[in-house]
């Protein structure tokens, strides 16, 4: 969970999105993004897909560092 969260954070920062904007684009709560990036959220596959779409990357890109 920590490595996936770090991967999302890295990609989010690359595209210049705030946690709040990413949450809005992925239709999740901002605090969920914060917890997920810190490895505290057990994230579902559906949410992983939403995040990848919001970040305009393929899901395998987010999973490649795990």
Wavefront OBJ file of the C-alpha trace (Angstrom):
o trace
v 0.000 0.000 0.000
v 2.856 2.378 0.803
v 4.573 1.790 -2.527
v 1.348 2.279 -4.486
v 0.669 5.488 -2.557
v 4.184 6.728 -3.266
v 3.711 5.932 -6.943
v 0.473 7.923 -7.063
v 2.088 10.843 -5.217
v 5.020 10.877 -7.628
v 2.734 10.846 -10.664
v 0.421 13.465 -9.116
v 3.364 15.788 -8.533
v 4.676 15.197 -12.074
v 1.398 16.405 -13.570
v 1.102 19.260 -11.071
v -2.105 18.261 -9.307
v -2.939 18.946 -5.686
v -4.399 16.165 -3.563
v -7.683 18.055 -3.616
v -7.767 18.302 -7.424
v -6.854 14.630 -7.844
v -9.606 13.681 -5.410
v -12.085 15.767 -7.390
v -11.042 14.192 -10.711
v -11.156 10.656 -9.278
v -14.405 11.306 -7.399
v -13.000 10.418 -3.963
v -12.564 12.471 -0.789
v -9.383 14.505 -0.354
v -8.573 12.808 2.942
v -8.733 9.454 1.137
v -5.961 10.636 -1.223
v -3.867 11.754 1.741
v -4.299 8.425 3.535
v -3.692 6.437 0.374
v -0.458 8.306 -0.394
v 0.747 7.546 3.136
v -0.107 3.849 2.760
v -2.977 3.921 5.243
v -5.791 3.062 2.820
v -6.424 -0.417 1.473
v -7.310 0.761 -2.005
v -9.729 -1.111 -4.284
v -9.099 -1.959 -7.918
v -11.932 0.349 -8.964
v -10.322 3.266 -7.133
v -6.945 2.426 -8.676
v -8.557 2.666 -12.105
v -10.191 5.998 -11.220
v -6.849 7.398 -10.057
v -5.055 6.240 -13.190
v -7.692 7.905 -15.369
v -7.539 11.106 -13.314
v -3.749 11.141 -13.707
v -3.998 10.314 -17.447
v -1.764 7.254 -17.114
v -2.264 3.539 -17.600
v -2.814 1.605 -14.377
v 0.270 -0.506 -15.035
v 2.351 2.699 -14.803
v 1.157 3.186 -11.217
v 1.718 -0.472 -10.409
v 5.144 -0.771 -12.029
v 7.030 0.411 -8.935
v 5.349 -2.023 -6.594
l 1 2 3 4 5 6 7 8 9 10 11 12 13 14 15 16 17 18 19 20 21 22 23 24 25 26 27 28 29 30 31 32 33 34 35 36 37 38 39 40 41 42 43 44 45 46 47 48 49 50 51 52 53 54 55 56 57 58 59 60 61 62 63 64 65 66
